[in-house]
Amino acid sequence: MATSPRLVHSLIVGAALTLAGSIFATVVAFPIAEEVLFRGLLQTVVERTLGVVAAILLPTIAFVLVH
């Protein structure tokens, strides 16, 4: 059974796009989302409810626990 060159090409291109998407998500998208979550959302909510010191400490602790 012979493999079509077009099929091989399609598989290689698909794998390359998947790899590029994974690298982009890991290097760009996830770090931005993490900053928005920890600094933008969590820190703001904690500061409004518990004050500045808690807004510094609690998101920091949460960030450390996630990593």
VENHUUR-V807548 format. One record per residue. N is the residue number from 0. RES is the residue in one small letter. OMEGA is omega in radians with two decimals (none if undefined). Layout:
BEGIN
n=N res=RES omega=OMEGA
n=N res=RES omega=OMEGA
END
This chain:
BEGIN
n=0 res=m omega=-3.12
n=1 res=a omega=3.11
n=2 res=t omega=-3.12
n=3 res=s omega=3.07
n=4 res=p omega=3.11
n=5 res=r omega=3.12
n=6 res=l omega=3.11
n=7 res=v omega=3.13
n=8 res=h omega=3.13
n=9 res=s omega=3.13
n=10 res=l omega=3.13
n=11 res=i omega=3.13
n=12 res=v omega=3.11
n=13 res=g omega=3.12
n=14 res=a omega=3.13
n=15 res=a omega=3.12
n=16 res=l omega=3.08
n=17 res=t omega=3.11
n=18 res=l omega=3.13
n=19 res=a omega=3.11
n=20 res=g omega=3.12
n=21 res=s omega=3.11
n=22 res=i omega=3.12
n=23 res=f omega=-3.13
n=24 res=a omega=-3.09
n=25 res=t omega=-3.02
n=26 res=v omega=-3.03
n=27 res=v omega=-2.97
n=28 res=a omega=-3.10
n=29 res=f omega=3.09
n=30 res=p omega=3.11
n=31 res=i omega=3.12
n=32 res=a omega=3.12
n=33 res=e omega=3.11
n=34 res=e omega=3.13
n=35 res=v omega=-3.13
n=36 res=l omega=-3.02
n=37 res=f omega=-3.09
n=38 res=r omega=-3.07
n=39 res=g omega=-3.03
n=40 res=l omega=-3.04
n=41 res=l omega=-3.11
n=42 res=q omega=3.13
n=43 res=t omega=-3.13
n=44 res=v omega=-3.14
n=45 res=v omega=3.13
n=46 res=e omega=-3.14
n=47 res=r omega=-3.07
n=48 res=t omega=-3.03
n=49 res=l omega=3.11
n=50 res=g omega=-3.01
n=51 res=v omega=-3.10
n=52 res=v omega=3.11
n=53 res=a omega=3.13
n=54 res=a omega=3.07
n=55 res=i omega=-3.02
n=56 res=l omega=-3.03
n=57 res=l omega=3.08
n=58 res=p omega=3.09
n=59 res=t omega=3.11
n=60 res=i omega=3.11
n=61 res=a omega=3.13
n=62 res=f omega=3.14
n=63 res=v omega=-3.13
n=64 res=l omega=3.11
n=65 res=v omega=-3.10
n=66 res=h omega=none
END
